[in-house]
Amino acid sequence: MAEFHPKPFGKYFLIEKLATGGMAEIYKAKTFGVDGFEKILAIKRILPHCAVDKEFINMLVDEAKLSVLLSHTNIVQVYDLGKIGDDYFISMEFINGINLREVMNRAKEVGEKFTEDVVVYILSETCKGLDYAHSKKDNEGKPLNIVHRDISPQNILLSFEGEVKIVDFGIAKAAMNISHTMAGILKGKISYMSPEQALGKPIDRKTDIFSTGLILYEMLTGEKLFTGETQFEVLKKIRTTRLNENSFPDSIPAPLRKILAKALAYSVKDRYDNAGDMQIDLTRYLYSTYIDFTP
């Protein structure tokens, strides 16, 4: 990998390259104002092979128009979507922390499991952000019907101050679309799909609830619920597996097994109606079981 050197990027100054993914590079950056004003933010620069895909860019722009309306403590704030030269970019809130996938990988490496209270707290905060986004209305009071589509550990950020924030609202739909022609981009994401996603059916907010349930299970047990030798095997399991409270290990407390069963119901109509209801159940369990819990 070529060494990165800090450099200007339009009105921004790129300080450090944080990551490179299938569709974008992410930088820590800053912007300047009057009298020495500086603001730290993150820049997601769309990679050239995605930027030339007109359908991808059109979808990205449409979704970004919605995501910029989201302002919530559990969602990474999107500031702008723009173009500098041939480069499309998204500027967003910078989170001083790491994503949940990195934390989960590290826990597995050292043979440790998350404590139950921390697991429930992280997922209850995630549900708060989801419920806000799912319930968002336009200026005329019409539902925007925002769905994340890719709730997975790498899209949940944990700040070093204890905040939990969902990233990439408004990007997942475009990313999923372009990935159909790019082998490998979805690798690692399939494990968090809902049955309706895996079957190519229309989706709504309950898809995000199912994905949240999968993360809850994985954090409690240290293992993914759906695994297989190939991506096709994983998809087949997601498409066919029916779960109930007895499907989960006895090591998981009964109230959490009940929450898992409702979040992971195969039929959309049997699932939590909204993420707010799941958040209430998680929070009720957290503070009734861990009375002195503080984030």
N, C-alpha and C positions, 0 to 999 in steps of 0.2 A: 504494500500500500504506500502510495506517495506521501511524503511528509507534508502535513498541512501547515501553512504559514498564514497568520492573521492577515485579513485583507478587506478592503471596502467592497460593499455589495449594494449598489444604489445608495439610498439614504442610511443604510445600516453598515455596521462594521462587524465582520465575522471574527469572533475571538478564538473559537475552538470547535473542531468537528467532534460531535458527540456520538454519532452512529450513522451507519449506512444500511438502508433496507432495500427491499425489492423495487420500491417506487420512489424513494426519496433519500436525500442526505439531510441530517439534522445538525444544526449548528447552534452553539451559544453565541449570541450576538448582542450588540447594543446600538441604541439610536441616541441622537443628540438633540438638545433643545437650546434655549437661550441661557446665557449666564452659567455655562458649565453643567447644565442639566443633562443627565444620562439615565437611560432606562435599559435594564437588562431584559432580554427576551429570547425566544427560540425561533429560529428560521428553519422551516422545512422546505428544502429546494427539490422540486420535482426532477427526477432524472430524465435525461434527454429522450430515451426510448419511450417513456410515458408521455412526455411533453408533445411529441409529434402525433400522438393518437388523439384526433379531434373529439371522438366520442368520449374518451376518458376526460379530457379537459372540460368539455361541456358539462359532463356530469359532476365533475369536481366543483366547477363554478356554481352550478345550481345548488349543490349540497352546502357549499361554503356560505352561500347567502342565508341559509337556515342556521348553520352552526354559529355564525357570528352573532346571532340573536341570543345565544345561550350565555347567561351570566349566573353562575352558581358556584359555591365554594367547593363542590365536589366534581367540577368539570374544568378542564384546562381551557382558559379563555382564548378564543381565536380573535385576533385583531384585524387581520387583513389578508386578502388574497390578491396578489399582483404579479406583474411581469417585468423583469429587468433584462433587456436584450432578448435572448431566446429562452431565458429561464423563468418558469413559473415558480412562485413560492407562496408559502403561507407563513405569516408571522403570528406567534402565539405566546402566551404566558410561559415564562421559564420556571421550571420546578427544580429546586435544588434537592435532588434525591435520586432514586432509582426505581425501575419498574418492578412490579410484583414477580415477574418471571425470574429476574435475576436473584431476588430474595429466595424464591422457591428452589431454584437450582442450587444455591449456596447451602440451604438447609439440608437438601438431599445429599450434597457432597460430604457434609460433616456428620450425616446420620442423625439429624435432629428433626423433630416435628414442631410445628407452630403450636403455641399454647392456644387452647380453645377460645379464650377470651379475645385474644388478638385476631384470630380468624373471624370470629363473629363481628367484631368491631369493623374490620376492613370491609367485609361484605355488606354490613348494614350501611356504611358510608357510601359504598358503591351504589346501593339501592336508592339512596337519597338523590344522588346525581341522576340516575336513570329515571326516577319518578318525575323529577323536575323537567327533564328533556322530553319525556313521553307526553307530559301534560301541557307542554308549551303551546300557546295559541298566538295567532297573528294579531295585528292591531285591530282587526274587525271581530276578534273573538272566535275565529275559526281554528280548529285544531290543526297544527302543522304536521301531525303524524310522524314525528321524527323517531327513527329507529337507528340504533348504532350499527347493528349487524355483525360486529366483530368484538364482542366483549370477551376478552382473553387476558391472561396475566400480563402480557406485554403492553396492553393498553390501559392498565391500571398503574398509576404512578404513586409512589409513597415518598413524601418529602421527609427530610431529616427533622422537620418540626412536628411530624406525626400526622400530616394531612394526607387524605386519600383523594386522588383526582383521576377522573376518566379522561383519556386523550383520544383524539382522532374521530370525534363526532363529525360527520360530514365528509369523511374521507373514505370510510370503509366501503360504501356502495360503489364508488368509482374504482377503488382498488380491487374489489371482488370482480368487477366487470372485466378489467384488463387482464386479470389473472387467468381467465379462461384460455388466453392465448399464450400464456407464459408459464411453462412447467415449473413447478417448485415453489412459486410464491405463496401458495396456500399451505405449504408444509408447516405443520405445527398449529395451524389455525383450525383444521378440520375437526380436531378433538373437541372443540368448543361449539360446534354447530348444533342447532336444534334439529329434530326430525324433519320439520317442514323445510328447513334450509337444505338438509341433505337430500331431500326428495325433489328439490327445485320448485316447491310450492310458494305461493305468496306468503309474506311474513308480516308480522306486526310487532308491537312492543313485547309480546310474550316470548318471542325468540330471544331477546336480551335477558329475560328472566331465566329461561332455561340455561343459557350460557353462564349466568351468575351462579346457578345451582351446581353446575359442573365444577366451577372454581371452588365453591364451598366444599364439595366432596373431596376434591384433590388436596385442598389445604388441610382438611381434617384427617385424611388417611395417608397422605404422602404419595398417592398413586392416582393417575388419570382413570376416570371411569371407563372411557372407551379407548381401547388400545388394539393394535393388530400389527401383523408383519408388513402390511401394505396400507396405503391410504384407502384403497377400495374396501379392505376388510373393516377398517374403522368406520367408513361410511355405511357399510352394511349393518354394523351393530347399532349405529345411531338410528338408522331407518327402521329397525325391527325390534329393538329392546323396549319392553314395558317394565316399568319399575313401580314398586310400592314400598311401604315402610320396612317390610321384612327383607328388602333387597340389600339393605345396608348393614355393615358390621355392627355387632352388639356394642363394640367399643364406642360408638357414637351415641350420645345420650338420646333418649326417646324423643324429647321435644325437637331436637335437631334432625332426627330421622323423619319426623313429621314434616318439617320445613323442606327438607330435601325432596321428599315424595311429592309435595305440592309444586315445588319449583320445577321438578323434573318429570312432571306428568307428561305422558306421550301425547295425549289429546290436549289441544290448546284450551278447550273449554274447561278442563279439569285443573289447569294451572292457575297460579295466582293471577287475579285479574289485573293487578298493577304492581309495580315494584315497591310502591309505598306500603302495601299490605305485607309484603315480604320483609320490608325494613322494620315495620312495627313488631312482627313476630321475632325477628332477630334481636332487636333492641330489648324487647320484653324478656327474652331468655337471658341476654347478657346481664342486665341489671338485677334480675331476680336470682341469678346464680352467682354472679360476681358483684356483690353489693358495693364493694369499695373500688370498683374498676374506674380508672381514669386513663384517657388516651395517652 
